[in-house]
Amino acid sequence: MKQKEIESLLYRLFISRPKDFFAGVEELRTGMGGVLWYIDAVGGSAFPADIAKTLGISTARVATILNKIETGSYVSRSDSTEDARKTVVSILPAGKEYLDCLRNRVLEVANGVIEEIGREDIEKYVSLSEKIKSVSEKHVKGAEQ
């Protein structure tokens, strides 16, 4: 394939990515929503290091998010009863409410997209995205060697 054709396809791929849609999903994966979702999913309390490891983000990023959501009264921090050197983060009712609103908003948008486009086409899109991810990771690793 010629360079101009490759550049054209890359440009189309870049501008066609539904970034507003993915922003909501990304927020639930690694942002405030992701941190709150993780804490909620593991029973309402978690260690910051476990949050970072599970979400695949740095402990510094977790600390920044926790500072922000603690200011908003979404979580509280306390010393661990098992190890006084560790801090436990617990979700508060306001955090649960924020998480539920965010989750519902993302699911509502996703449902609208799926209904308008059709599940079959969404499945094809996801399948192609998975293939692109897999093949591109292989080529990136090969280029790094």
C-alpha positions in Angstrom: 0.0 0.0 0.0 1.3 3.5 -0.8 2.2 6.0 1.9 -0.6 8.4 0.9 -3.2 5.6 1.1 -1.9 4.5 4.5 -2.0 8.2 5.7 -5.6 8.6 4.4 -6.8 5.4 6.2 -5.1 6.5 9.4 -6.7 9.9 9.2 -10.1 8.4 8.6 -9.6 5.9 11.5 -8.5 8.8 13.8 -11.4 11.1 13.0 -14.1 8.4 12.9 -13.3 7.2 16.5 -16.3 8.1 18.6 -14.3 10.0 21.2 -17.2 11.3 23.2 -18.6 7.9 23.6 -15.3 6.4 24.6 -14.6 9.3 27.0 -17.5 8.1 29.2 -16.3 4.5 29.0 -12.8 5.6 29.8 -14.0 7.5 32.8 -15.6 4.3 34.1 -12.4 2.4 33.4 -9.6 4.6 34.8 -11.0 7.9 36.0 -13.0 8.9 39.0 -15.7 6.4 37.9 -13.2 3.6 37.6 -11.9 4.2 41.1 -15.4 4.4 42.6 -16.5 1.3 40.6 -13.6 -0.7 41.9 -14.1 0.3 45.5 -17.8 -0.5 45.2 -17.2 -3.8 43.5 -14.9 -5.1 46.2 -17.3 -4.4 49.0 -17.0 -0.7 49.6 -13.4 -0.4 50.8 -10.0 -0.8 49.2 -6.3 0.0 49.4 -5.0 2.6 46.9 -2.3 0.2 45.7 -4.9 -2.4 44.8 -6.9 0.2 42.9 -3.8 1.2 40.9 -2.9 -2.4 40.1 -6.4 -3.5 39.1 -7.1 -0.4 36.9 -3.6 -0.4 35.4 -2.9 3.2 36.4 -0.1 4.7 38.5 -0.3 5.1 42.3 0.3 8.8 41.7 -2.8 8.9 39.4 -4.8 7.1 42.0 -3.7 9.6 44.7 -4.7 12.5 42.5 -8.2 11.0 41.9 -8.6 10.1 45.5 -7.8 13.7 46.5 -10.4 15.0 44.1 -13.1 12.6 45.1 -12.4 12.9 48.8 -12.9 16.7 48.5 -16.3 15.9 46.9 -17.2 13.7 49.8 -17.4 10.6 47.5 -14.9 8.6 49.6 -13.2 8.7 53.0 -9.8 7.6 54.0 -8.9 5.8 57.3 -5.9 3.9 58.7 -6.1 0.2 58.1 -6.9 -1.8 61.3 -4.6 -4.6 60.0 -1.6 -2.4 59.1 -1.4 1.2 60.4 1.0 2.1 57.6 -1.7 1.5 55.0 -4.7 3.7 54.2 -8.1 2.2 53.4 -10.4 4.1 51.1 -14.2 3.7 51.5 -17.0 4.8 49.2 -19.5 7.1 50.8 -23.2 7.5 49.8 -22.4 10.5 47.6 -19.8 8.5 45.8 -22.2 5.6 45.2 -24.8 8.1 43.8 -22.2 9.7 41.5 -21.1 6.2 40.3 -24.7 5.2 39.7 -25.4 8.3 37.7 -22.2 8.0 35.6 -22.8 4.3 35.0 -26.5 4.9 34.0 -25.4 7.8 31.6 -22.8 5.6 29.9 -25.2 2.7 29.6 -28.0 4.9 28.2 -25.7 6.3 25.5 -24.4 2.8 24.7 -27.9 1.5 24.4 -28.9 4.3 22.1 -25.9 3.7 19.9 -26.6 -0.1 19.8 -30.3 0.3 19.1 -29.7 2.8 16.2 -26.8 1.0 14.6 -27.8 -2.6 15.5 -26.2 -5.2 17.6 -24.8 -7.1 14.7 -22.9 -4.1 13.3 -21.6 -3.2 16.8 -20.4 -6.8 17.2 -18.6 -6.5 13.8 -17.0 -3.2 14.9 -15.8 -4.7 18.2 -14.4 -7.8 16.4 -12.5 -5.6 13.9 -11.3 -3.4 16.8 -10.0 -6.4 18.6 -8.2 -7.6 15.4 -6.7 -4.1 14.9 -5.5 -4.0 18.5 -4.0 -7.5 18.3 -2.2 -7.0 15.0 -1.0 -3.5 15.9 0.5 -4.7 19.2 2.3 -7.4 17.3 3.8 -4.9 14.8 4.7 -2.4 17.5 6.6 -5.1 19.5 8.3 -6.2 16.3 9.3 -2.5 15.5 10.7 -2.1 19.0 13.2 -5.0 18.7 
